[in-house]
Amino acid sequence: MEEKLSSKVLVTGAFGMVGSYVDFGIKLDRRALDVADPKEVDSVFDRYQPKVVLHLAAETDVDRCERDPEYAYMTNSIGTFNVASSARRIGAKVVYISTVYVFDGVKGKPYLENDRPSPNNHYGRSKYLGELAVRDILDDYLIVRAGWMFGGGPKKDQKFVAKIIKQLQKDEIKAVNDKFGSLTYAKDLVSKIKGFIENDKKGIVHAMNEGSCSRYDIALEIKKATGSESKIIPVDSSYFNLDASRSNCDIMESLNGGAMRPWQEALDDYVKGEWIKQ
Ligand SMILES: NC(=O)c1ccc[n+]([C@@H]2O[C@H](COP(=O)([O-])OP(=O)(O)OC[C@H]3O[C@@H](n4cnc5c(N)ncnc54)[C@H](OP(=O)(O)O)[C@@H]3O)[C@@H](O)[C@H]2O)c1
């Protein structure tokens, strides 16, 4: 099966946080394939003739997307349109990784695959437009929505979990306690996606580690895993002046086989396996 996946799957944006766990397929970085360039997408797909495109390439810095929406839509929306169009031309399936940020949090309860998206920042909107392109252009697609993502270890992790781990060396840190979400460990996500590709899964799936938490809960869990003596102080989100607005409820559940092991277990494995052993 390993050999089969290697020759038939092409991976875009393959050396980021999620891509670092992908051990199959033809892995291309931005220099080998810029998804914003439709001619390049066409010619690369012609050359490799993949049966499946695992589309990871994206601008994932939510605040950068807010500051530079043109760039966000060019990468996340137009880039995904280009990938879907070329995939259709050569008869390939697209597996597109989307995000809980397509929802605005107003529901106040966990979002399911059949809830209608309504993003409230440019990152969420640009990813949702990517979803619409995939759904409209292709018959054979899988959209996998991930929650707050962590993974990649010290080399690839630039997101909130890495920031908390680094800050836990200080005497005290502040962590937001008024916004809640589902976590997705990128390593668990990739093994889930591998199974989905092998089983030719279609449609929309929410893929997250079970349970929900605030950034404050996450900090407490990391403190436990690292044995840090740092004091963790809960604060409101207004304490950090971020460019993009965030919803109060980024919690997802799945009706479609996307749930993975509890977030505490996944986070513990990540911190102990990829940070402490460095
Ligand atoms: N990270 C999260 O919190 C999160 C949460 C939910 C869903 N997702 C989704 O999961 C997928 C994978 O994200 P990730 O966490 O692995 O993010 P990441 O670490 O930021 O990796 C994304 C990769 O895409 C590449 N890229 C950016 N623009 C490109 C372009 N025009 N053409 C080709 N490659 C390009 C980046 O390359 P450069 O290094 O050259 O910029 C980077 O290597 C994305 O679709 C993302 O939207 C992420």
The ligand as an SDF file (V2000), in Angstrom:
LIG
                    3D

 48 52  0  0  0  0  0  0  0  0999 V2000
   -1.7970   25.3790   11.0880 N   0  0  0  0  0  0  0  0  0  0  0  0
   -3.0520   25.4500   11.5030 C   0  0  0  0  0  0  0  0  0  0  0  0
   -3.3430   25.9720   12.5900 O   0  0  0  0  0  0  0  0  0  0  0  0
   -4.1730   24.8590   10.6480 C   0  0  0  0  0  0  0  0  0  0  0  0
   -5.4190   24.6370   11.2230 C   0  0  0  0  0  0  0  0  0  0  0  0
   -6.4420   24.0930   10.4420 C   0  0  0  0  0  0  0  0  0  0  0  0
   -6.1970   23.7910    9.1040 C   0  0  0  0  0  0  0  0  0  0  0  0
   -4.9700   24.0310    8.5690 N   0  0  0  0  0  0  0  0  0  0  0  0
   -4.7540   23.7180    7.1530 C   0  0  0  0  0  0  0  0  0  0  0  0
   -3.8700   22.6200    7.0670 O   0  0  0  0  0  0  0  0  0  0  0  0
   -3.0930   22.7280    5.8650 C   0  0  0  0  0  0  0  0  0  0  0  0
   -1.6200   22.5360    6.1900 C   0  0  0  0  0  0  0  0  0  0  0  0
   -1.2050   23.5980    7.0350 O   0  0  0  0  0  0  0  0  0  0  0  0
    0.0890   23.5500    7.9480 P   0  0  0  0  0  0  0  0  0  0  0  0
   -0.3600   23.5770    9.3440 O   0  0  0  0  0  0  0  0  0  0  0  0
    1.0280   22.4790    7.5000 O   0  0  0  0  0  0  0  0  0  0  0  0
    0.6660   24.9910    7.6170 O   0  0  0  0  0  0  0  0  0  0  0  0
    2.1320   25.5010    7.3500 P   0  0  0  0  0  0  0  0  0  0  0  0
    3.0810   24.8750    8.2970 O   0  0  0  0  0  0  0  0  0  0  0  0
    2.0130   26.9820    7.2860 O   0  0  0  0  0  0  0  0  0  0  0  0
    2.4320   24.8990    5.8940 O   0  0  0  0  0  0  0  0  0  0  0  0
    1.8210   25.3900    4.7470 C   0  0  0  0  0  0  0  0  0  0  0  0
    2.8130   25.2270    3.6110 C   0  0  0  0  0  0  0  0  0  0  0  0
    2.2160   25.7820    2.4330 O   0  0  0  0  0  0  0  0  0  0  0  0
    3.2430   26.4330    1.7180 C   0  0  0  0  0  0  0  0  0  0  0  0
    2.7230   27.4500    0.8160 N   0  0  0  0  0  0  0  0  0  0  0  0
    2.2610   28.6840    1.1150 C   0  0  0  0  0  0  0  0  0  0  0  0
    1.8930   29.3200   -0.0350 N   0  0  0  0  0  0  0  0  0  0  0  0
    2.1440   28.4560   -1.0570 C   0  0  0  0  0  0  0  0  0  0  0  0
    1.9750   28.5290   -2.4650 C   0  0  0  0  0  0  0  0  0  0  0  0
    1.4990   29.6220   -3.0620 N   0  0  0  0  0  0  0  0  0  0  0  0
    2.3200   27.4480   -3.2040 N   0  0  0  0  0  0  0  0  0  0  0  0
    2.8200   26.3430   -2.6220 C   0  0  0  0  0  0  0  0  0  0  0  0
    3.0230   26.2090   -1.3030 N   0  0  0  0  0  0  0  0  0  0  0  0
    2.6700   27.2620   -0.5200 C   0  0  0  0  0  0  0  0  0  0  0  0
    4.1250   27.0450    2.7830 C   0  0  0  0  0  0  0  0  0  0  0  0
    5.3900   27.2680    2.2190 O   0  0  0  0  0  0  0  0  0  0  0  0
    6.3350   28.4810    2.7030 P   0  0  0  0  0  0  0  0  0  0  0  0
    7.0270   27.9270    3.9080 O   0  0  0  0  0  0  0  0  0  0  0  0
    7.2130   28.7160    1.5330 O   0  0  0  0  0  0  0  0  0  0  0  0
    5.4410   29.6410    3.0290 O   0  0  0  0  0  0  0  0  0  0  0  0
    4.1330   25.9580    3.8540 C   0  0  0  0  0  0  0  0  0  0  0  0
    5.1930   25.0640    3.6830 O   0  0  0  0  0  0  0  0  0  0  0  0
   -3.4340   24.1040    5.2790 C   0  0  0  0  0  0  0  0  0  0  0  0
   -4.3520   23.9420    4.2370 O   0  0  0  0  0  0  0  0  0  0  0  0
   -4.0730   24.8540    6.4170 C   0  0  0  0  0  0  0  0  0  0  0  0
   -4.9890   25.8470    5.9840 O   0  0  0  0  0  0  0  0  0  0  0  0
   -3.9450   24.5300    9.3260 C   0  0  0  0  0  0  0  0  0  0  0  0
  1  2  1  0
  2  3  2  0
  2  4  1  0
  4  5  1  0
  4 48  2  0
  5  6  2  0
  6  7  1  0
  7  8  2  0
  8  9  1  0
  8 48  1  0
  9 10  1  0
  9 46  1  0
 10 11  1  0
 11 12  1  0
 11 44  1  0
 12 13  1  0
 13 14  1  0
 14 15  2  0
 14 16  1  0
 14 17  1  0
 17 18  1  0
 18 19  2  0
 18 20  1  0
 18 21  1  0
 21 22  1  0
 22 23  1  0
 23 24  1  0
 23 42  1  0
 24 25  1  0
 25 26  1  0
 25 36  1  0
 26 27  1  0
 26 35  1  0
 27 28  2  0
 28 29  1  0
 29 30  1  0
 29 35  2  0
 30 31  1  0
 30 32  2  0
 32 33  1  0
 33 34  2  0
 34 35  1  0
 36 37  1  0
 36 42  1  0
 37 38  1  0
 38 39  2  0
 38 40  1  0
 38 41  1  0
 42 43  1  0
 44 45  1  0
 44 46  1  0
 46 47  1  0
M  CHG  2   8   1  16  -1
M  END
$$$$
